[in-house]
Amino acid sequence: MNQRWLFRMAKWAKHPPSKGRVQFVLAILAACLALAAVEHFIGLPDALKLDPVSHRSYKP
């Protein structure tokens, strides 16, 4: 572990993030998990899926 990370952890221990920032990060995490759950259980709409036939002739 780099010494810089140890200093950063010490700084966070002395001055933890505000309640609002923690709630903001948790809200983003919940939104990402909800999106992943919807994608897993329901699936993506056809408009968001790739068409494998149209990409077969592409050669860089």
Solvent accessible surface area in square Angstrom, and as a share of the most:
residue,aa,sasa,rsa
1,M,175,0.78
2,N,86,0.44
3,Q,115,0.51
4,R,168,0.61
5,W,131,0.46
6,L,92,0.46
7,F,131,0.55
8,R,118,0.43
9,M,94,0.42
10,A,45,0.35
11,K,129,0.55
12,W,150,0.53
13,A,85,0.66
14,K,153,0.65
15,H,134,0.60
16,P,94,0.59
17,P,50,0.31
18,S,72,0.47
19,K,154,0.65
20,G,46,0.45
21,R,158,0.58
22,V,66,0.38
23,Q,100,0.44
24,F,128,0.54
25,V,84,0.49
26,L,100,0.50
27,A,60,0.47
28,I,83,0.42
29,L,95,0.47
30,A,59,0.45
31,A,62,0.48
32,C,74,0.44
33,L,114,0.57
34,A,57,0.44
35,L,124,0.62
36,A,55,0.43
37,A,42,0.32
38,V,76,0.44
39,E,86,0.38
40,H,144,0.64
41,F,162,0.68
42,I,141,0.72
43,G,30,0.29
44,L,73,0.37
45,P,80,0.50
46,D,123,0.64
47,A,99,0.76
48,L,121,0.60
49,K,113,0.48
50,L,146,0.73
51,D,79,0.41
52,P,87,0.55
53,V,103,0.59
54,S,69,0.45
55,H,106,0.47
56,R,182,0.66
57,S,97,0.63
58,Y,159,0.60
59,K,167,0.71
60,P,156,0.98
